[in-house]
Amino acid sequence: MKTTSPSKKSYDVVVIGGGPAGTTAATLLQRAGHSCLVLEGSRFPRYHIGESLIPHTYGTLDRLGLLPKLRSSHFPVKHSVRFVQPSGEEADPFYFSETIEGPRAQTWQVERSEFDQMCAENARDAGVEICSGARVSEVCFDGDRATGATVRFHGSEPVTIGSRVVVDASGRATVIGNQLGLKERVPALRKASIWTYYRGGFRRDGIDAGETTIFMIQNRGWFWYIPLPDDVVSVGVVASPEYLFDESHDLDQIFAREVQRARSLARWLHGAEPVAPVRGIRELAYLNRETVGNGWVMVGDAAGFLDPIYSSGLYLALASAELAAGCIDRGLQEDDVSAETLGQFTRPLWDGVEIIWRLIHAFYQPSFSFRRFVKRFPEHRATLIDCLVGDVVNKEMSSFVDALATMVDPPPRLRI
């Protein structure tokens, strides 16, 4: 994808970040008749972690027109998720088809450099202008209203691009969150992650070949094992930083140690070849106290990130971007880009995230396991799968939440 410079000095919408959240919002708003500029600091294709889609992304991907490309891609098809205990005992897989009928019951394990470029090209085909190599130094404000962004294109002198609405889709950089001092830790969820990639690891057969496998380890930590194209698997460990970094701060040493401790996983990787450097994040979770304001909206990881256990990152990126785009469209049509108008999507979205948060919290408690929960509350198995597929927005789940609370005390509510 070629690097370009903007054709105008002002747009209806300036989007910071060219990942799935940013390009989704821009594509939908451009189709609605609003001029959109996406500012992406990197150049495509570029690396990103977070490869596992969940089924409830289907609707957004369909409305974006991406399903034909995904169906014809070499991305492994994902039908289920399975949990493996430290002893090696495997739980029955949670097949998405238990609660979803037809093609929506499957999704994909995507290689993010390809998937993100696919999303960006789709946005460009819709008429969105995309500038890669564009570094946003700050969002411009008139009083408390966002009016554009100051940008360096390809290392040039900074220029200001005006807009009626700024969408912060900058991921963990959280441009507006850091600029306004809104970004905060999540004290009740301190987890670190270390990951890498292998070629030649074990794969299941048939419908299970593309499933996500979760290997539980000591101290309520866990590994993900995600099949990717070209016989590559993404493998990462998540645990408390106190546990992971108790003996060393060398990522390669820590990762090798944890793989050997997880004997079932080590067997799956026997003979496999590492094909990428070991990477890590020392503190995964964060939130912004506010995710919308006058003339601005945060979507995806720019708004916050909790934990990768249920692969909700890409779903929340796509869902928040689509919901935000609807509110921005109405605001632009009515010439009302107030926080109240732009933020009408946030309550239903964050109520759904609150459900996921409770399930994340439960997962890390010694008293909880999916097997015990389903055995005790078989009537809630379908709702549990709804959570695993991302079907949590605008859904009544109070009885499920009450059942969960009988096994683990609820966590503090998220500060959103």
Secondary structure, 3 states (H helix, E strand, C coil): CCCCCCCCCEEEEEEECCCHHHHHHHHHHHHCCCCEEEEECCCCCCCCCCCECCHHHHHHHHHHCCHHHHHCCCCCEECEEEEECCCCCECCCEEHHHCCCHHHHCEEECCHHHHHHHHHHHHHHCCCEEEECEEEEEEEEECCEEEEEEEEECCCCCEEEEEEEEEECCHHHCHHHHHCCCEEECCCCCCEEEEEEEECCCCCCHHHCCCEEEEECHHHCEEEEEECCCCEEEEEEEECHHHHCCCCCCHHHHHHHHHHHCHHHHHHCCCCEECCCCEEECCCCEEECCCEECCEEECHHHCEECCCCCCCHHHHHHHHHHHHHHHHHHHHHCCCCCHHHHCCCHHHHHHHHHHHHHHHHHHCCCCCCHHHHHHHCHHHHHHHHHHHHCCCCCCCCHHHHHHHHCCCCCCCCCCC
